[in-house]
Amino acid sequence: MQQQKQTRKLYPSDITKKQFQLIEPLVRRRRKKRGRPPANIYEVTNGMLYVLSTGCRWRDLPHDYGVSYVTCYRQFIKWVNRGILKKIFEELKHKADKKNLLHWRNAYLDASDVKSKKGA
């Protein structure tokens, strides 16, 4: 008798497979010839988004993602250090702009990013 793959509960922070395809070329990892098989990068991404959207601790990541919180955390740190999160943002922004989904009149500069001059 074949066992059916049990699907996990969906969380509001999850992205769809179609949405993941937009960023997959940026996050795809090279397959190593030795060692443990790589974790499911789609589930790792959803795990990261769960922690970032809920504000919970990494160790509070639900078990049904099928990847450990340590794997999600390490991958997140790699993405931050390699600038992959910025690349994802820029790529999605570019694609949205090409489809006229961005309204630049509604864009604002956050003053916390602008250095103030002393004595001004």
N, CA, C and O atoms as a GROMACS GRO file, in nm:
protein
  480
    1MET      N    1   0.084  -0.118   0.000
    1MET     CA    2   0.000   0.000   0.000
    1MET      C    3   0.089   0.125   0.000
    1MET      O    4   0.182   0.134   0.080
    2GLN      N    5   0.061   0.219  -0.088
    2GLN     CA    6   0.140   0.342  -0.097
    2GLN      C    7   0.092   0.443   0.006
    2GLN      O    8  -0.028   0.461   0.027
    3GLN      N    9   0.188   0.508   0.069
    3GLN     CA   10   0.152   0.613   0.163
    3GLN      C   11   0.140   0.744   0.087
    3GLN      O   12   0.224   0.777   0.004
    4GLN      N   13   0.035   0.818   0.117
    4GLN     CA   14   0.018   0.948   0.055
    4GLN      C   15   0.100   1.050   0.133
    4GLN      O   16   0.107   1.046   0.255
    5LYS      N   17   0.160   1.141   0.059
    5LYS     CA   18   0.236   1.246   0.124
    5LYS      C   19   0.137   1.340   0.194
    5LYS      O   20   0.047   1.396   0.131
    6GLN      N   21   0.155   1.354   0.324
    6GLN     CA   22   0.065   1.437   0.401
    6GLN      C   23   0.101   1.584   0.382
    6GLN      O   24   0.216   1.623   0.400
    7THR      N   25   0.004   1.663   0.345
    7THR     CA   26   0.029   1.805   0.326
    7THR      C   27   0.014   1.875   0.461
    7THR      O   28  -0.069   1.837   0.544
    8ARG      N   29   0.094   1.976   0.481
    8ARG     CA   30   0.090   2.046   0.608
    8ARG      C   31  -0.014   2.157   0.605
    8ARG      O   32  -0.064   2.196   0.500
    9LYS      N   33  -0.044   2.206   0.723
    9LYS     CA   34  -0.135   2.318   0.738
    9LYS      C   35  -0.073   2.442   0.673
    9LYS      O   36   0.046   2.467   0.691
   10LEU      N   37  -0.151   2.518   0.600
   10LEU     CA   38  -0.100   2.641   0.539
   10LEU      C   39  -0.110   2.756   0.640
   10LEU      O   40  -0.207   2.767   0.714
   11TYR      N   41  -0.008   2.839   0.640
   11TYR     CA   42  -0.004   2.956   0.726
   11TYR      C   43  -0.020   3.081   0.642
   11TYR      O   44   0.015   3.080   0.524
   12PRO      N   45  -0.072   3.190   0.700
   12PRO     CA   46  -0.090   3.313   0.623
   12PRO      C   47   0.039   3.367   0.561
   12PRO      O   48   0.035   3.437   0.460
   13SER      N   49   0.153   3.335   0.620
   13SER     CA   50   0.280   3.385   0.569
   13SER      C   51   0.334   3.303   0.452
   13SER      O   52   0.430   3.346   0.387
   14ASP      N   53   0.275   3.187   0.424
   14ASP     CA   54   0.326   3.100   0.316
   14ASP      C   55   0.309   3.165   0.180
   14ASP      O   56   0.212   3.236   0.154
   15ILE      N   57   0.406   3.138   0.093
   15ILE     CA   58   0.392   3.180  -0.046
   15ILE      C   59   0.352   3.057  -0.128
   15ILE      O   60   0.376   2.943  -0.088
   16THR      N   61   0.290   3.083  -0.241
   16THR     CA   62   0.248   2.974  -0.328
   16THR      C   63   0.367   2.926  -0.410
   16THR      O   64   0.470   2.992  -0.417
   17LYS      N   65   0.351   2.810  -0.472
   17LYS     CA   66   0.457   2.758  -0.560
   17LYS      C   67   0.482   2.855  -0.676
   17LYS      O   68   0.596   2.874  -0.719
   18LYS      N   69   0.375   2.916  -0.725
   18LYS     CA   70   0.389   3.012  -0.836
   18LYS      C   71   0.468   3.135  -0.791
   18LYS      O   72   0.553   3.185  -0.866
   19GLN      N   73   0.442   3.183  -0.671
   19GLN     CA   74   0.518   3.296  -0.619
   19GLN      C   75   0.664   3.258  -0.596
   19GLN      O   76   0.754   3.337  -0.621
   20PHE      N   77   0.686   3.135  -0.550
   20PHE     CA   78   0.823   3.088  -0.525
   20PHE      C   79   0.902   3.081  -0.655
   20PHE      O   80   1.022   3.104  -0.656
   21GLN      N   81   0.834   3.048  -0.765
   21GLN     CA   82   0.903   3.040  -0.894
   21GLN      C   83   0.963   3.173  -0.935
   21GLN      O   84   1.060   3.176  -1.010
   22LEU      N   85   0.908   3.284  -0.887
   22LEU     CA   86   0.962   3.416  -0.919
   22LEU      C   87   1.098   3.439  -0.855
   22LEU      O   88   1.184   3.507  -0.912
   23ILE      N   89   1.119   3.382  -0.738
   23ILE     CA   90   1.245   3.404  -0.666
   23ILE      C   91   1.338   3.283  -0.670
   23ILE      O   92   1.454   3.293  -0.629
   24GLU      N   93   1.291   3.171  -0.719
   24GLU     CA   94   1.370   3.047  -0.717
   24GLU      C   95   1.508   3.062  -0.782
   24GLU      O   96   1.605   3.011  -0.726
   25PRO      N   97   1.521   3.129  -0.896
   25PRO     CA   98   1.656   3.142  -0.955
   25PRO      C   99   1.754   3.216  -0.863
   25PRO      O  100   1.875   3.194  -0.872
   26LEU      N  101   1.704   3.302  -0.777
   26LEU     CA  102   1.791   3.377  -0.687
   26LEU      C  103   1.831   3.298  -0.563
   26LEU      O  104   1.934   3.325  -0.502
   27VAL      N  105   1.749   3.200  -0.524
   27VAL     CA  106   1.774   3.127  -0.400
   27VAL      C  107   1.817   2.982  -0.421
   27VAL      O  108   1.848   2.912  -0.325
   28ARG      N  109   1.818   2.938  -0.544
   28ARG     CA  110   1.855   2.799  -0.573
   28ARG      C  111   1.996   2.772  -0.525
   28ARG      O  112   2.087   2.852  -0.545
   29ARG      N  113   2.014   2.657  -0.461
   29ARG     CA  114   2.146   2.619  -0.409
   29ARG      C  115   2.208   2.513  -0.498
   29ARG      O  116   2.139   2.435  -0.563
   30ARG      N  117   2.341   2.514  -0.500
   30ARG     CA  118   2.413   2.410  -0.574
   30ARG      C  119   2.406   2.279  -0.496
   30ARG      O  120   2.416   2.279  -0.373
   31ARG      N  121   2.389   2.172  -0.565
   31ARG     CA  122   2.383   2.039  -0.502
   31ARG      C  123   2.523   1.990  -0.474
   31ARG      O  124   2.606   1.982  -0.565
   32LYS      N  125   2.551   1.958  -0.349
   32LYS     CA  126   2.680   1.903  -0.312
   32LYS      C  127   2.680   1.753  -0.340
   32LYS      O  128   2.576   1.687  -0.330
   33LYS      N  129   2.797   1.702  -0.376
   33LYS     CA  130   2.806   1.560  -0.408
   33LYS      C  131   2.805   1.473  -0.283
   33LYS      O  132   2.765   1.356  -0.289
   34ARG      N  133   2.849   1.528  -0.171
   34ARG     CA  134   2.855   1.451  -0.047
   34ARG      C  135   2.772   1.519   0.061
   34ARG      O  136   2.727   1.633   0.046
   35GLY      N  137   2.755   1.447   0.169
   35GLY     CA  138   2.685   1.505   0.282
   35GLY      C  139   2.536   1.479   0.279
   35GLY      O  140   2.486   1.400   0.199
   36ARG      N  141   2.469   1.546   0.366
   36ARG     CA  142   2.324   1.529   0.378
   36ARG      C  143   2.254   1.587   0.257
   36ARG      O  144   2.301   1.684   0.197
   37PRO      N  145   2.140   1.530   0.220
   37PRO     CA  146   2.064   1.591   0.110
   37PRO      C  147   2.013   1.728   0.154
   37PRO      O  148   1.982   1.749   0.271
   38PRO      N  149   2.004   1.821   0.060
   38PRO     CA  150   1.961   1.957   0.098
   38PRO      C  151   1.816   1.959   0.143
   38PRO      O  152   1.734   1.880   0.099
   39ALA      N  153   1.787   2.053   0.231
   39ALA     CA  154   1.650   2.073   0.278
   39ALA      C  155   1.568   2.133   0.164
   39ALA      O  156   1.622   2.194   0.072
   40ASN      N  157   1.438   2.116   0.171
   40ASN     CA  158   1.346   2.170   0.072
   40ASN      C  159   1.348   2.323   0.083
   40ASN      O  160   1.297   2.380   0.180
   41ILE      N  161   1.408   2.390  -0.016
   41ILE     CA  162   1.427   2.535  -0.010
   41ILE      C  163   1.294   2.610  -0.010
   41ILE      O  164   1.285   2.721   0.044
   42TYR      N  165   1.190   2.551  -0.068
   42TYR     CA  166   1.057   2.612  -0.065
   42TYR      C  167   1.006   2.618   0.080
   42TYR      O  168   0.954   2.720   0.123
   43GLU      N  169   1.022   2.508   0.154
   43GLU     CA  170   0.977   2.505   0.293
   43GLU      C  171   1.068   2.590   0.382
   43GLU      O  172   1.020   2.651   0.478
   44VAL      N  173   1.196   2.594   0.351
   44VAL     CA  174   1.287   2.681   0.426
   44VAL      C  175   1.244   2.827   0.408
   44VAL      O  176   1.242   2.903   0.505
   45THR      N  177   1.211   2.865   0.287
   45THR     CA  178   1.165   3.001   0.258
   45THR      C  179   1.037   3.032   0.336
   45THR      O  180   1.026   3.138   0.397
   46ASN      N  181   0.942   2.940   0.333
   46ASN     CA  182   0.817   2.961   0.407
   46ASN      C  183   0.843   2.966   0.557
   46ASN      O  184   0.778   3.042   0.628
   47GLY      N  185   0.937   2.886   0.605
   47GLY     CA  186   0.972   2.891   0.747
   47GLY      C  187   1.029   3.027   0.786
   47GLY      O  188   0.995   3.082   0.890
   48MET      N  189   1.116   3.080   0.701
   48MET     CA  190   1.173   3.213   0.726
   48MET      C  191   1.062   3.318   0.729
   48MET      O  192   1.058   3.404   0.817
   49LEU      N  193   0.972   3.310   0.631
   49LEU     CA  194   0.863   3.408   0.625
   49LEU      C  195   0.771   3.399   0.746
   49LEU      O  196   0.718   3.500   0.791
   50TYR      N  197   0.752   3.277   0.798
   50TYR     CA  198   0.669   3.260   0.918
   50TYR      C  199   0.731   3.334   1.035
   50TYR      O  200   0.663   3.409   1.104
   51VAL      N  201   0.860   3.314   1.057
   51VAL     CA  202   0.929   3.378   1.170
   51VAL      C  203   0.929   3.529   1.152
   51VAL      O  204   0.904   3.603   1.247
   52LEU      N  205   0.957   3.576   1.031
   52LEU     CA  206   0.964   3.720   1.006
   52LEU      C  207   0.826   3.787   1.018
   52LEU      O  208   0.817   3.901   1.063
   53SER      N  209   0.721   3.717   0.979
   53SER     CA  210   0.588   3.778   0.984
   53SER      C  211   0.524   3.771   1.123
   53SER      O  212   0.446   3.858   1.160
   54THR      N  213   0.557   3.667   1.199
   54THR     CA  214   0.497   3.654   1.333
   54THR      C  215   0.582   3.718   1.442
   54THR      O  216   0.530   3.755   1.547
   55GLY      N  217   0.711   3.729   1.417
   55GLY     CA  218   0.800   3.784   1.519
   55GLY      C  219   0.837   3.683   1.626
   55GLY      O  220   0.894   3.719   1.728
   56CYS      N  221   0.807   3.556   1.602
   56CYS     CA  222   0.840   3.453   1.702
   56CYS      C  223   0.989   3.422   1.698
   56CYS      O  224   1.060   3.465   1.607
   57ARG      N  225   1.035   3.347   1.797
   57ARG     CA  226   1.174   3.303   1.798
   57ARG      C  227   1.192   3.195   1.693
   57ARG      O  228   1.096   3.126   1.658
   58TRP      N  229   1.314   3.181   1.642
   58TRP     CA  230   1.341   3.078   1.542
   58TRP      C  231   1.304   2.940   1.597
   58TRP      O  232   1.251   2.857   1.524
   59ARG      N  233   1.333   2.916   1.723
   59ARG     CA  234   1.306   2.784   1.779
   59ARG      C  235   1.157   2.756   1.794
   59ARG      O  236   1.119   2.642   1.821
   60ASP      N  237   1.072   2.857   1.778
   60ASP     CA  238   0.927   2.838   1.785
   60ASP      C  239   0.864   2.810   1.648
   60ASP      O  240   0.742   2.807   1.635
   61LEU      N  241   0.948   2.790   1.547
   61LEU     CA  242   0.898   2.754   1.414
   61LEU      C  243   0.818   2.624   1.424
   61LEU      O  244   0.868   2.526   1.479
   62PRO      N  245   0.695   2.620   1.371
   62PRO     CA  246   0.616   2.496   1.380
   62PRO      C  247   0.688   2.377   1.315
   62PRO      O  248   0.757   2.392   1.214
   63HIS      N  249   0.672   2.261   1.375
   63HIS     CA  250   0.740   2.141   1.328
   63HIS      C  251   0.688   2.091   1.194
   63HIS      O  252   0.758   2.019   1.124
   64ASP      N  253   0.568   2.129   1.158
   64ASP     CA  254   0.511   2.073   1.034
   64ASP      C  255   0.572   2.130   0.907
   64ASP      O  256   0.534   2.088   0.798
   65TYR      N  257   0.664   2.225   0.917
   65TYR     CA  258   0.734   2.272   0.797
   65TYR      C  259   0.828   2.166   0.741
   65TYR      O  260   0.863   2.170   0.624
   66GLY      N  261   0.868   2.071   0.826
   66GLY     CA  262   0.953   1.964   0.779
   66GLY      C  263   1.100   2.002   0.769
   66GLY      O  264   1.181   1.924   0.719
   67VAL      N  265   1.134   2.120   0.815
   67VAL     CA  266   1.274   2.165   0.821
   67VAL      C  267   1.297   2.220   0.961
   67VAL      O  268   1.205   2.273   1.024
   68SER      N  269   1.419   2.208   1.008
   68SER     CA  270   1.447   2.255   1.144
   68SER      C  271   1.461   2.407   1.146
   68SER      O  272   1.491   2.472   1.046
   69TYR      N  273   1.438   2.462   1.264
   69TYR     CA  274   1.454   2.606   1.279
   69TYR      C  275   1.600   2.646   1.258
   69TYR      O  276   1.627   2.757   1.213
   70VAL      N  277   1.693   2.557   1.289
   70VAL     CA  278   1.835   2.585   1.270
   70VAL      C  279   1.865   2.601   1.121
   70VAL      O  280   1.939   2.692   1.081
   71THR      N  281   1.808   2.514   1.039
   71THR     CA  282   1.827   2.522   0.894
   71THR      C  283   1.772   2.654   0.841
   71THR      O  284   1.838   2.722   0.762
   72CYS      N  285   1.652   2.690   0.885
   72CYS     CA  286   1.592   2.817   0.839
   72CYS      C  287   1.676   2.936   0.883
   72CYS      O  288   1.700   3.028   0.805
   73TYR      N  289   1.722   2.934   1.008
   73TYR     CA  290   1.802   3.044   1.059
   73TYR      C  291   1.934   3.057   0.983
   73TYR      O  292   1.973   3.166   0.944
   74ARG      N  293   2.002   2.944   0.963
   74ARG     CA  294   2.131   2.949   0.891
   74ARG      C  295   2.114   2.998   0.748
   74ARG      O  296   2.195   3.075   0.698
   75GLN      N  297   2.008   2.953   0.683
   75GLN     CA  298   1.983   2.997   0.546
   75GLN      C  299   1.951   3.147   0.544
   75GLN      O  300   1.996   3.218   0.454
   76PHE      N  301   1.874   3.193   0.641
   76PHE     CA  302   1.841   3.335   0.650
   76PHE      C  303   1.968   3.419   0.665
   76PHE      O  304   1.984   3.521   0.598
   77ILE      N  305   2.058   3.376   0.754
   77ILE     CA  306   2.184   3.449   0.775
   77ILE      C  307   2.266   3.450   0.647
   77ILE      O  308   2.326   3.552   0.613
   78LYS      N  309   2.270   3.338   0.575
   78LYS     CA  310   2.343   3.333   0.447
   78LYS      C  311   2.284   3.432   0.348
   78LYS      O  312   2.356   3.506   0.281
   79TRP      N  313   2.150   3.435   0.340
   79TRP     CA  314   2.084   3.527   0.247
   79TRP      C  315   2.114   3.672   0.283
   79TRP      O  316   2.137   3.754   0.194
   80VAL      N  317   2.114   3.705   0.410
   80VAL     CA  318   2.145   3.842   0.453
   80VAL      C  319   2.288   3.877   0.417
   80VAL      O  320   2.314   3.982   0.359
   81ASN      N  321   2.382   3.789   0.452
   81ASN     CA  322   2.524   3.817   0.427
   81ASN      C  323   2.558   3.824   0.279
   81ASN      O  324   2.647   3.899   0.240
   82ARG      N  325   2.490   3.748   0.197
   82ARG     CA  326   2.518   3.747   0.053
   82ARG      C  327   2.434   3.848  -0.026
   82ARG      O  328   2.448   3.859  -0.147
   83GLY      N  329   2.348   3.922   0.043
   83GLY     CA  330   2.265   4.022  -0.023
   83GLY      C  331   2.149   3.964  -0.104
   83GLY      O  332   2.093   4.032  -0.190
   84ILE      N  333   2.114   3.839  -0.077
   84ILE     CA  334   2.009   3.775  -0.155
   84ILE      C  335   1.871   3.835  -0.125
   84ILE      O  336   1.789   3.848  -0.216
   85LEU      N  337   1.846   3.873   0.000
   85LEU     CA  338   1.716   3.934   0.032
   85LEU      C  339   1.698   4.065  -0.045
   85LEU      O  340   1.589   4.095  -0.093
   86LYS      N  341   1.805   4.143  -0.056
   86LYS     CA  342   1.799   4.269  -0.132
   86LYS      C  343   1.775   4.239  -0.280
   86LYS      O  344   1.697   4.308  -0.346
   87LYS      N  345   1.842   4.135  -0.333
   87LYS     CA  346   1.822   4.098  -0.473
   87LYS      C  347   1.678   4.055  -0.498
   87LYS      O  348   1.620   4.090  -0.601
   88ILE      N  349   1.621   3.980  -0.405
   88ILE     CA  350   1.480   3.937  -0.419
   88ILE      C  351   1.390   4.059  -0.423
   88ILE      O  352   1.303   4.068  -0.510
   89PHE      N  353   1.411   4.152  -0.330
   89PHE     CA  354   1.330   4.274  -0.327
   89PHE      C  355   1.342   4.352  -0.457
   89PHE      O  356   1.241   4.395  -0.514
   90GLU      N  357   1.464   4.370  -0.505
   90GLU     CA  358   1.486   4.446  -0.628
   90GLU      C  359   1.422   4.376  -0.749
   90GLU      O  360   1.362   4.442  -0.834
   91GLU      N  361   1.435   4.245  -0.756
   91GLU     CA  362   1.377   4.169  -0.868
   91GLU      C  363   1.224   4.179  -0.868
   91GLU      O  364   1.162   4.201  -0.972
   92LEU      N  365   1.163   4.162  -0.750
   92LEU     CA  366   1.017   4.170  -0.743
   92LEU      C  367   0.968   4.312  -0.771
   92LEU      O  368   0.864   4.332  -0.834
   93LYS      N  369   1.044   4.411  -0.724
   93LYS     CA  370   1.009   4.552  -0.751
   93LYS      C  371   1.015   4.580  -0.901
   93LYS      O  372   0.927   4.645  -0.957
   94HIS      N  373   1.120   4.529  -0.965
   94HIS     CA  374   1.137   4.550  -1.110
   94HIS      C  375   1.023   4.484  -1.188
   94HIS      O  376   0.967   4.545  -1.279
   95LYS      N  377   0.987   4.362  -1.151
   95LYS     CA  378   0.878   4.291  -1.220
   95LYS      C  379   0.745   4.361  -1.199
   95LYS      O  380   0.664   4.371  -1.292
   96ALA      N  381   0.721   4.409  -1.078
   96ALA     CA  382   0.596   4.480  -1.049
   96ALA      C  383   0.589   4.612  -1.126
   96ALA      O  384   0.483   4.650  -1.175
   97ASP      N  385   0.702   4.680  -1.138
   97ASP     CA  386   0.707   4.806  -1.212
   97ASP      C  387   0.679   4.784  -1.360
   97ASP      O  388   0.609   4.863  -1.423
   98LYS      N  389   0.735   4.675  -1.417
   98LYS     CA  390   0.711   4.645  -1.558
   98LYS      C  391   0.564   4.618  -1.587
   98LYS      O  392   0.516   4.644  -1.697
   99LYS      N  393   0.492   4.568  -1.488
   99LYS     CA  394   0.349   4.539  -1.504
   99LYS      C  395   0.261   4.655  -1.457
   99LYS      O  396   0.139   4.642  -1.447
  100ASN      N  397   0.325   4.770  -1.430
  100ASN     CA  398   0.254   4.890  -1.383
  100ASN      C  399   0.175   4.865  -1.255
  100ASN      O  400   0.064   4.916  -1.238
  101LEU      N  401   0.232   4.787  -1.166
  101LEU     CA  402   0.166   4.759  -1.038
  101LEU      C  403   0.215   4.852  -0.928
  101LEU      O  404   0.159   4.855  -0.818
  102LEU      N  405   0.320   4.929  -0.956
  102LEU     CA  406   0.372   5.023  -0.857
  102LEU      C  407   0.328   5.164  -0.893
  102LEU      O  408   0.327   5.203  -1.010
  103HIS      N  409   0.291   5.239  -0.792
  103HIS     CA  410   0.249   5.377  -0.810
  103HIS      C  411   0.353   5.464  -0.740
  103HIS      O  412   0.349   5.483  -0.618
  104TRP      N  413   0.446   5.516  -0.817
  104TRP     CA  414   0.560   5.587  -0.762
  104TRP      C  415   0.521   5.720  -0.696
  104TRP      O  416   0.599   5.774  -0.618
  105ARG      N  417   0.403   5.771  -0.726
  105ARG     CA  418   0.359   5.893  -0.658
  105ARG      C  419   0.338   5.866  -0.509
  105ARG      O  420   0.342   5.959  -0.428
  106ASN      N  421   0.316   5.741  -0.473
  106ASN     CA  422   0.290   5.705  -0.335
  106ASN      C  423   0.416   5.661  -0.261
  106ASN      O  424   0.406   5.609  -0.150
  107ALA      N  425   0.532   5.680  -0.321
  107ALA     CA  426   0.658   5.640  -0.258
  107ALA      C  427   0.707   5.752  -0.167
  107ALA      O  428   0.698   5.870  -0.200
  108TYR      N  429   0.760   5.714  -0.053
  108TYR     CA  430   0.808   5.811   0.045
  108TYR      C  431   0.949   5.774   0.088
  108TYR      O  432   0.985   5.656   0.092
  109LEU      N  433   1.026   5.874   0.119
  109LEU     CA  434   1.160   5.854   0.172
  109LEU      C  435   1.149   5.854   0.323
  109LEU      O  436   1.092   5.945   0.383
  110ASP      N  437   1.205   5.751   0.384
  110ASP     CA  438   1.203   5.742   0.530
  110ASP      C  439   1.315   5.828   0.585
  110ASP      O  440   1.432   5.806   0.553
  111ALA      N  441   1.281   5.924   0.665
  111ALA     CA  442   1.380   6.018   0.717
  111ALA      C  443   1.482   5.951   0.807
  111ALA      O  444   1.590   6.007   0.830
  112SER      N  445   1.452   5.835   0.859
  112SER     CA  446   1.549   5.770   0.946
  112SER      C  447   1.671   5.721   0.868
  112SER      O  448   1.774   5.689   0.927
  113ASP      N  449   1.660   5.717   0.735
  113ASP     CA  450   1.773   5.675   0.652
  113ASP      C  451   1.858   5.792   0.606
  113ASP      O  452   1.964   5.771   0.547
  114VAL      N  453   1.815   5.914   0.632
  114VAL     CA  454   1.887   6.032   0.586
  114VAL      C  455   1.962   6.092   0.703
  114VAL      O  456   1.902   6.124   0.806
  115LYS      N  457   2.094   6.107   0.689
  115LYS     CA  458   2.173   6.166   0.796
  115LYS      C  459   2.145   6.316   0.806
  115LYS      O  460   2.137   6.386   0.705
  116SER      N  461   2.129   6.362   0.927
  116SER     CA  462   2.107   6.506   0.946
  116SER      C  463   2.242   6.574   0.964
  116SER      O  464   2.336   6.516   1.018
  117LYS      N  465   2.247   6.697   0.920
  117LYS     CA  466   2.370   6.775   0.935
  117LYS      C  467   2.369   6.841   1.072
  117LYS      O  468   2.267   6.891   1.118
  118LYS      N  469   2.484   6.841   1.134
  118LYS     CA  470   2.494   6.905   1.265
  118LYS      C  471   2.482   7.055   1.251
  118LYS      O  472   2.543   7.116   1.164
  119GLY      N  473   2.402   7.114   1.339
  119GLY     CA  474   2.387   7.259   1.341
  119GLY      C  475   2.293   7.310   1.235
  119GLY      O  476   2.281   7.432   1.218
  120ALA      N  477   2.224   7.221   1.164
  120ALA     CA  478   2.133   7.269   1.061
  120ALA      C  479   1.992   7.275   1.112
  120ALA      O  480   1.902   7.314   1.038
   0.00000   0.00000   0.00000
